[in-house]
Amino acid sequence: MTHAMETAIRMETDAIQFYTEAAEKTTHPAGKKMFETIAEDERKHLETVSRLLKEMDLPPAGPDDTGSITTVFETLKDAMMEKVAATEDELEAFKIAMRMEKEGLEYYEKASSEAASEQEKALFERLAEEEQSHYRIFSNTYSFLNDTGNWFMWEERSIVEG
């Protein structure tokens, strides 16, 4: 397993945990549902990476690789969750999520350019696109809520536009 693939597995696993915890701490149903949906997307990413690894039949990571991977999610998760819990502010959770998605996007873009195979390159490009999509969702929602301060209006807007 390449270092990039192992890092991708770790990032997706940490993202699932963060978004699941954020959903649990978010008091408004719309925010809760958004975090739950993104967590489910990250689960699908993890399944895709795992499936590709099986198809590629790569040897497991060596002993030097296993303990050295630290992702932005793992490094910052505890401090970020404390901040969300302390402020009980959904806007803060969205700011954190935007930062996490941006870090993921940048990592996957770099991994794509350094991929060892075309399969890996395609996977990392797809993951980068998905992280960009998540970033836009969080950014747009954050901007709307920050301007209006109103979850109710966000829900009404989604019904009118949907």
N, C-alpha and C positions, 0 to 999 in steps of 0.2 A: 504494500500500500504506500503510495507516495505521501510525502509530508503534507502536500496541499489537500489531498483527499482526506487525510486524517483530520486536518484542521477544519475542513468543511463539515465533517461529521460532528466535531466538537462544537463548532459555531452553531449549527442547527439544533443540537441538543440543548445548548445553553439558551438559545433564543426561545425554544419551546417552553423551557422552565420559566424564563423571565416573563413572557407574554401570558402564561397561565397564571402566574402570581399577580401580574398587573390586572388581569381580568377579575381575580378574586378580590383585589383591593379597590377596584373601581366601583363606585356606588351607583352610577347611572346605568340603566340597562343598555343604552346605545353604546356607551363606552365599553362596557363589559363584553357585548357582542362583538365589537370591533377587535378587541384584543383576543377573544376566543377564535375568531375567524383567522387572524394572522397566525396564531399558534397552530391552527390546523394546516395552514399553508406551509409553515415551517416543518410540520410532521411529514407532509408530502415531499418536501425537499429532502428530508432525511431518508425517506424510503427510496427516493430516486437515486441518491448517492449510494446507498447500501446496495441497491439492485445493480447499479453499474459496476460496483466493486466485485460483486459475485460474477457478473458476466465477463469481466476482465480477468478474473482468476489470478489476482495479484497476491504475492506472498504477504503475510502479515507484517506489520511494522516491526523493525528491529528494536532491541532493548533501548537503544539510544533515543529513539523517536517517541516512545510512549509517554514519558513523564514531562516532556519539555514544551508541550503545546499549551499556550495560554491565550485565550481569546479575549477580545474586548468585553464580551458578555460576562465571562468568568471574573475578569479583573475588576469590573465596575459594578457587577450585579448587586452585591450586598449594600454598597453605599447608595446605589440608585434606588433600591427598594426601600431603604431607610428614609430617603428623601421623600419618596412618594407617600410612604406611610405617615411621615411626620407632618407633611403639609396637607394631606388628604386632598390633593389638588390634581384633578384629571389632566389639566393643562401641563403640569410638570411631567406626568407619565408620557404624554405625547411628545414632549421635548426630548425625553430620554429615548423613546422609541425611534424618533427621527435620527438621533445620534447613532444608535445601534444599527439601524438600516443603512446609514451612510457608510459606517465602518465596514459592514458586510459587503456593500456594493463595491467599495474600493478594493477590498481583499479579493473578491471574485474577479474583478477586472484584471488585477495583477496576476492572479492564478491562471486566468485564461491565456494571457500573453506568454506565460511560462509553462503551459501544459505539456505533459510528456507524450500525449497522444491526441488524435482528433476527437476521440470520444470525450476525453477530459475537457478539452477546449470547448466543445459544444455544451457540456454540462455546466461549466463555469460561466459561459456566456448566458445561458438560460437562467442560472441562479442570479447573476448580476441584474438581468432584466426584471426578475421577480422582486429583488430587493429594491430596485428603483421604483417599481410599482408600489410597494409597501411604503416607501419613503413619501411618495406623492400622496397616498391616502392619509398618512399621519400629518403631513405638512398642511394639506388642504383642510383637514378637520381642525387642526390646531389653529390655523389662521381664522377659520370661521368662528370657532368658539372664543378665541381671543378677542375678535372684533365684537361679537354679539354677547358673549358670556352666557349663552343660552342654549342648553341641550335641546329644549323643546323645539326651538326654531330649526336646529340641525335635523331633528327627526322629521319635521314638517317639510323641510326642503327636500330631504331624500324621498319622501312620498310623492311630492309634486314632480320632481325630476325623474323618478323611477317609473 
